[in-house]
Amino acid sequence: MTDHGRRFQDRRVVVTGAGSGIGRATALRLAEEGARLLLVDRDEAGLAETAQLAGGAELHQLVGSVAEPLFVNQVVDTAAQELGGIDVLCNIAGILRFNNLADTTLEEWNQVLGVNLTGTFLMCQAAMPQLLESRGNIVNTASTAALAGHPWTAAYSASKGGVVAFSKGLAIEFGRQGVRTNVVAPGSIETPIQNEFFFPEGADHSLLKRIMAFDQSRGPEYVASVIAFVASEDGAHMCGSVLRCDGGTLS
């Protein structure tokens, strides 16, 4: 195991979407650096596997959806009870749906925005009192879909674009009160969410070139390393930043 230091020694961290992909990789990276963790995901089995992989780290688990206000309140209350507060909030939970615009239902639209954007809003809103007390920070996860046109992802792109705008607003509203908010925008990352991809009926396959990796796809641990940097004191001079982690795809 690589020695990344102990930048998060005794830091109290909440990670959503921790059952797989970037959320799991982030949880493992921060555990390795000494964090005390509250891990959140809808996937109970995936969450349990993440906890097992984290070894001897102090961690707590909650199963549920960040799109549900009552559950979000439970997450924040649990952080206060079990960790004593929150120093870092990593909003990584997300869902992706590919579809032609004409075939995108309102239910699908609301589901994607409910988790990706509303869930991020609910978590930030509920956690903010504890973050203000600790002078902590937030790392929200967007996507290259928020920064350039992606085909067949109307709801996903809108949700991630909203995450960027929302995060910039928080950065200004709370930055002088000691709470930093930043965004990491991954692309060309090998995660289970990629299994959602399919070509919609009648799709122009050449459009896929716009979102393909420039050099190669890489694993979620590369995004986790960026999140760890931003959330640590190494990123103390960053507030309202959007960091693209996509292997040059949008360069």
C-alpha positions in Angstrom: 0.0 0.0 0.0 1.3 3.4 -0.9 2.1 5.7 2.0 0.1 8.9 1.4 0.8 10.4 4.8 -1.8 11.1 7.5 -3.4 14.3 6.4 -6.8 13.3 7.7 -5.7 12.0 11.1 -8.8 12.1 13.4 -10.6 14.2 10.8 -14.4 13.5 10.8 -15.5 12.7 7.2 -18.8 11.9 5.6 -18.7 10.2 2.2 -21.8 9.5 0.2 -21.9 7.0 -2.6 -19.3 5.0 -0.7 -20.6 1.6 -1.8 -18.7 1.5 -5.1 -16.6 3.5 -7.7 -15.3 6.9 -6.8 -17.1 6.9 -3.4 -15.5 3.7 -2.4 -12.0 4.7 -3.6 -12.4 8.0 -1.7 -13.4 6.3 1.5 -10.5 3.9 1.3 -8.0 6.7 0.5 -9.2 8.9 3.4 -9.3 5.9 5.8 -5.7 5.2 4.8 -4.8 8.8 5.7 -6.4 8.4 9.2 -9.9 9.7 8.7 -12.8 8.8 11.0 -15.6 8.0 8.5 -19.3 7.9 8.1 -20.1 6.0 4.9 -23.4 6.4 3.1 -24.9 4.5 0.2 -28.2 2.8 -1.0 -26.3 -0.4 -1.7 -26.0 -2.2 1.7 -23.8 -5.0 0.3 -21.5 -2.6 -1.5 -21.2 -0.5 1.7 -20.3 -3.5 3.7 -17.6 -4.5 1.2 -16.1 -1.0 1.4 -16.1 -1.2 5.2 -14.3 -4.6 5.0 -11.7 -3.2 2.6 -11.1 -0.3 4.9 -9.5 -2.6 7.4 -9.0 -1.2 10.9 -10.2 2.3 10.2 -12.9 3.8 12.4 -16.1 3.9 10.4 -19.8 3.9 10.6 -22.3 3.0 7.9 -25.8 4.2 6.9 -27.9 2.7 4.1 -30.3 5.0 2.3 -30.8 7.6 -0.4 -29.5 11.2 -0.2 -32.6 12.2 -2.2 -34.7 11.6 1.0 -34.6 14.6 3.5 -35.4 12.4 6.5 -32.5 10.1 5.7 -30.1 13.1 5.2 -31.1 14.4 8.6 -30.3 10.9 10.0 -26.9 11.0 8.4 -26.0 14.4 9.9 -27.4 13.4 13.3 -25.3 10.2 13.2 -22.2 12.2 12.3 -22.8 14.4 15.4 -23.4 11.4 17.7 -20.7 9.0 16.4 -18.0 11.3 15.2 -18.7 14.4 17.2 -19.2 16.5 14.1 -18.2 16.9 10.5 -14.9 18.3 9.2 -15.2 17.2 5.6 -18.3 16.3 3.5 -17.7 14.4 0.2 -20.8 14.3 -1.9 -20.1 11.5 -4.4 -23.5 9.7 -4.6 -24.8 9.8 -8.2 -26.8 8.0 -10.9 -26.4 8.2 -14.7 -29.0 7.5 -17.3 -28.5 7.6 -21.1 -31.4 8.3 -23.4 -32.5 10.4 -26.3 -34.1 13.6 -25.2 -37.5 12.6 -26.7 -37.4 9.3 -24.7 -36.4 10.9 -21.4 -39.4 10.7 -19.1 -40.2 13.2 -16.4 -39.8 10.4 -13.9 -36.3 9.7 -15.1 -35.4 13.4 -15.1 -36.6 13.8 -11.5 -34.8 10.7 -10.4 -31.5 11.8 -11.7 -31.8 15.4 -10.5 -33.2 14.1 -7.2 -30.0 12.1 -6.4 -27.3 14.1 -8.1 -28.4 17.7 -7.5 -31.1 17.7 -4.8 -29.2 15.1 -2.8 -26.1 17.3 -2.9 -28.2 20.3 -1.8 -29.8 18.4 1.0 -26.5 17.1 2.4 -24.8 20.5 2.2 -27.7 22.2 3.8 -28.0 19.7 6.7 -24.3 19.5 7.3 -23.5 23.2 7.1 -24.1 24.0 10.9 -21.5 21.3 11.8 -19.1 22.5 9.0 -19.3 26.1 10.2 -18.5 24.9 13.8 -15.5 22.9 12.6 -14.5 25.4 9.8 -14.5 22.4 7.6 -14.9 21.9 3.8 -17.1 20.3 1.1 -16.0 18.5 -2.0 -18.9 18.0 -4.4 -18.6 15.7 -7.4 -19.7 16.9 -10.8 -18.6 15.5 -14.2 -17.1 16.5 -17.5 -20.8 16.5 -18.6 -21.1 19.7 -16.6 -18.3 21.4 -18.6 -18.9 20.3 -22.2 -21.7 18.8 -24.3 -22.4 15.1 -23.8 -24.9 13.3 -26.0 -27.9 11.4 -24.5 -27.4 12.7 -20.9 -29.9 15.6 -20.7 -30.8 14.9 -17.0 -27.3 13.9 -15.9 -25.7 16.9 -17.6 -28.2 19.3 -16.1 -27.8 17.8 -12.7 -24.0 18.0 -12.8 -24.0 21.5 -14.2 -26.3 22.4 -11.3 -23.8 21.0 -8.9 -21.1 23.2 -10.2 -23.2 26.4 -10.0 -24.6 25.5 -6.6 -21.1 24.8 -5.3 -19.8 28.1 -6.5 -22.6 29.8 -4.7 -21.8 28.0 -1.4 -18.1 28.9 -1.8 -19.0 32.6 -1.8 -21.8 32.4 0.8 -19.7 30.6 3.4 -16.1 31.0 2.4 -15.4 33.9 4.7 -17.0 32.0 7.5 -14.4 29.3 7.1 -16.1 26.7 5.0 -14.5 25.9 1.7 -16.6 24.3 -1.1 -14.9 22.9 -4.2 -15.9 20.6 -7.1 -14.1 17.7 -8.7 -15.3 16.9 -12.3 -14.2 13.4 -13.3 -14.3 11.9 -16.8 -13.0 8.8 -18.5 -13.0 6.9 -15.2 -13.7 3.2 -15.0 -16.6 2.8 -12.5 -19.8 0.7 -12.3 -21.8 3.8 -13.4 -20.3 3.2 -16.9 -22.3 0.0 -17.1 -25.4 2.2 -17.6 -24.2 3.2 -21.0 -26.0 2.1 -24.1 -26.6 3.7 -27.5 -30.1 5.0 -27.8 -32.1 4.1 -30.8 -31.0 5.9 -33.9 -27.9 7.4 -32.1 -25.0 8.8 -34.1 -22.2 6.7 -32.8 -19.6 9.3 -33.9 -20.8 11.6 -31.0 -19.2 9.1 -28.6 -15.8 10.5 -29.6 -16.6 13.7 -27.7 -16.5 11.8 -24.4 -13.9 9.1 -24.9 -10.7 9.2 -23.0 -7.9 11.2 -24.7 -5.2 8.8 -23.7 -6.8 6.1 -21.6 -9.4 5.5 -19.0 -8.2 5.1 -15.4 -9.6 3.8 -12.1 -11.5 5.8 -9.5 -8.4 5.9 -7.2 -7.1 8.8 -9.4 -10.2 10.8 -8.6 -10.0 9.9 -4.9 -6.4 11.3 -4.8 -7.7 14.6 -6.2 -10.5 14.7 -3.7 -8.1 13.9 -0.9 -5.8 16.8 -1.9 -8.7 19.3 -2.2 -10.2 18.3 1.2 -6.9 18.4 3.0 -5.0 21.4 4.3 -2.9 21.1 1.1 -6.0 22.6 -0.6 -6.6 25.3 1.9 -6.2 28.1 -0.7 -8.9 26.6 -2.9 -12.5 27.7 -2.7 -15.0 27.6 -5.5 -12.6 25.7 -7.7 -13.7 23.1 -10.3 -11.0 20.5 -10.9 -11.2 18.4 -14.0 -9.8 14.9 -13.6 -10.3 13.4 -17.1 -7.0 12.4 -18.6 -7.1 15.3 -21.0 -10.5 14.4 -22.5 -11.7 18.0 -22.6 -8.3 19.6 -23.2 
